[in-house]
Amino acid sequence: MENFTLNNNTTIPAVGFGVFQIPNDGPTYDATLAALKAGYRHIDTAAGYMNESDVGKAIVDSGIERSEIFITSKLWVQDHGYENAKIGIENSLRLLGVDYIDLYLLHQPYGDYLGAWKALEEAVAKGKIRSIGISNITVNLWNKFKDGMNLMPVVNQVEFNPFTQQKELRKVMAENDIRLEAWYPLGHGNKDLLENKIIVDLAEKYNKNVGQIILRWIYQEGVVSLPKSTNPERMKGNIDIFDFALNDDEMKAIEGLDTGKASHNPEDPAVEQRLMGMKIHE
Ligand SMILES: NC(=O)c1ccc[n+]([C@@H]2O[C@H](COP(=O)([O-])OP(=O)(O)OC[C@H]3O[C@@H](n4cnc5c(N)ncnc54)[C@H](OP(=O)(O)O)[C@@H]3O)[C@@H](O)[C@H]2O)c1
């Protein structure tokens, strides 16, 4: 597995295994264990996915050293605000069964965001979290929050794939040395993306599947990807992307697929209202 360096000089495996929408109490345990056996060393969960405990159990049962595995989790909006965030961090540590988390993100940009960020900064100082980051932050939201942050986020985890390239946001994040992480790297299974002729032709040329072409492109763009699969073959294939390289023309051809649109708009008040109303508890 290849790594990227973050702005605090730590490293992050370039491809992580995402466990969004995999249920707890069995399925997440099985998927995480299978992913670790397949060679993943980076797991992306969240308090909001309500499956941190299965991730933690699978890590223990994998027999792999804790220090070999990069764990990301995220604080849900109901735990925003300084005091609530301190409790939320402790809950994640307890459910994961670990004494530190490699990367902890503020999952959504609502409520008392900077109060929660302060609690994350303190948890870094106490060694409970190694790195902190943001998610679903647009350029406008970055401009709103950045001056209230003492510690620079190491990543911004946003929707990103060949159809959704976030060009303006990437520029602003690059200026601040904040690495992008791609959620929906495979378009959440979007057929138009997975059957796109440019990508299908490259898959034939390199004897890879379309998912591998997309994930290789994301890797060459310097973006961390978090593909999810519960299919053992695709799970293995999605990290088998380091034995070939797309050339400049091929990178540009995929760049040309950008629609400039995303399925998720964090600035939409209806999205904010819906997510603020979502109560989670494992
Ligand atoms: N921060 C946020 O707000 C946020 C939001 C959404 C997601 N995320 C993170 O991003 C991760 C990925 O998102 P996602 O799971 O929704 O979308 P995704 O990884 O883009 O797509 C997963 C879908 O693609 C299929 N698939 C996997 N590998 C494939 C391949 N090689 N070829 C063809 N199809 C393939 C999977 O089906 P099979 O299982 O059948 O293979 C599944 O239906 C999440 O698990 C989560 O960690 C974060």
PDBQT file of the ligand as one rigid body, heavy atoms in Angstrom, charges set to zero:
ROOT
HETATM    1  N1  LIG A 301     -17.713  12.190   4.830  1.00  0.00    +0.000 N 
HETATM    2  C1  LIG A 301     -18.878  11.907   4.319  1.00  0.00    +0.000 C 
HETATM    3  O1  LIG A 301     -19.835  12.682   4.470  1.00  0.00    +0.000 OA
HETATM    4  C2  LIG A 301     -19.055  10.651   3.538  1.00  0.00    +0.000 A 
HETATM    5  C3  LIG A 301     -20.227  10.474   2.767  1.00  0.00    +0.000 A 
HETATM    6  C4  LIG A 301     -20.344   9.288   2.054  1.00  0.00    +0.000 A 
HETATM    7  C5  LIG A 301     -19.344   8.337   2.091  1.00  0.00    +0.000 A 
HETATM    8  N2  LIG A 301     -18.212   8.544   2.855  1.00  0.00    +0.000 N 
HETATM    9  C6  LIG A 301     -17.116   7.546   2.903  1.00  0.00    +0.000 C 
HETATM   10  O2  LIG A 301     -16.805   7.139   1.577  1.00  0.00    +0.000 OA
HETATM   11  C7  LIG A 301     -16.893   5.713   1.480  1.00  0.00    +0.000 C 
HETATM   12  C8  LIG A 301     -17.284   5.290   0.082  1.00  0.00    +0.000 C 
HETATM   13  O3  LIG A 301     -18.574   5.726  -0.241  1.00  0.00    +0.000 OA
HETATM   14  P1  LIG A 301     -19.667   4.735  -0.843  1.00  0.00    +0.000 P 
HETATM   15  O4  LIG A 301     -19.485   3.403  -0.253  1.00  0.00    +0.000 OA
HETATM   16  O5  LIG A 301     -20.992   5.325  -0.639  1.00  0.00    +0.000 OA
HETATM   17  O6  LIG A 301     -19.394   4.790  -2.405  1.00  0.00    +0.000 OA
HETATM   18  P2  LIG A 301     -18.319   4.135  -3.413  1.00  0.00    +0.000 P 
HETATM   19  O7  LIG A 301     -17.179   3.497  -2.729  1.00  0.00    +0.000 OA
HETATM   20  O8  LIG A 301     -18.095   5.180  -4.441  1.00  0.00    +0.000 OA
HETATM   21  O9  LIG A 301     -19.209   3.023  -4.119  1.00  0.00    +0.000 OA
HETATM   22  C9  LIG A 301     -19.534   1.823  -3.525  1.00  0.00    +0.000 C 
HETATM   23  C10 LIG A 301     -20.390   1.066  -4.538  1.00  0.00    +0.000 C 
HETATM   24  O10 LIG A 301     -19.572   0.693  -5.654  1.00  0.00    +0.000 OA
HETATM   25  C11 LIG A 301     -19.557  -0.734  -5.777  1.00  0.00    +0.000 C 
HETATM   26  N3  LIG A 301     -18.181  -1.118  -6.138  1.00  0.00    +0.000 N 
HETATM   27  C12 LIG A 301     -17.118  -1.254  -5.300  1.00  0.00    +0.000 A 
HETATM   28  N4  LIG A 301     -15.998  -1.568  -5.975  1.00  0.00    +0.000 NA
HETATM   29  C13 LIG A 301     -16.340  -1.648  -7.277  1.00  0.00    +0.000 A 
HETATM   30  C14 LIG A 301     -15.625  -1.917  -8.471  1.00  0.00    +0.000 A 
HETATM   31  N5  LIG A 301     -14.318  -2.189  -8.436  1.00  0.00    +0.000 N 
HETATM   32  N6  LIG A 301     -16.306  -1.920  -9.636  1.00  0.00    +0.000 NA
HETATM   33  C15 LIG A 301     -17.628  -1.653  -9.666  1.00  0.00    +0.000 A 
HETATM   34  N7  LIG A 301     -18.367  -1.374  -8.580  1.00  0.00    +0.000 NA
HETATM   35  C16 LIG A 301     -17.725  -1.367  -7.387  1.00  0.00    +0.000 A 
HETATM   36  C17 LIG A 301     -20.009  -1.286  -4.449  1.00  0.00    +0.000 C 
HETATM   37  O11 LIG A 301     -20.737  -2.484  -4.606  1.00  0.00    +0.000 OA
HETATM   38  P3  LIG A 301     -20.246  -3.864  -3.919  1.00  0.00    +0.000 P 
HETATM   39  O12 LIG A 301     -20.248  -3.660  -2.419  1.00  0.00    +0.000 OA
HETATM   40  O13 LIG A 301     -21.273  -4.848  -4.380  1.00  0.00    +0.000 OA
HETATM   41  O14 LIG A 301     -18.875  -4.133  -4.472  1.00  0.00    +0.000 OA
HETATM   42  C18 LIG A 301     -20.970  -0.184  -3.957  1.00  0.00    +0.000 C 
HETATM   43  O15 LIG A 301     -22.257  -0.343  -4.537  1.00  0.00    +0.000 OA
HETATM   44  C19 LIG A 301     -17.911   5.364   2.565  1.00  0.00    +0.000 C 
HETATM   45  O16 LIG A 301     -17.882   3.990   2.915  1.00  0.00    +0.000 OA
HETATM   46  C20 LIG A 301     -17.489   6.278   3.674  1.00  0.00    +0.000 C 
HETATM   47  O17 LIG A 301     -16.368   5.741   4.359  1.00  0.00    +0.000 OA
HETATM   48  C21 LIG A 301     -18.084   9.683   3.565  1.00  0.00    +0.000 A 
ENDROOT
TORSDOF 0
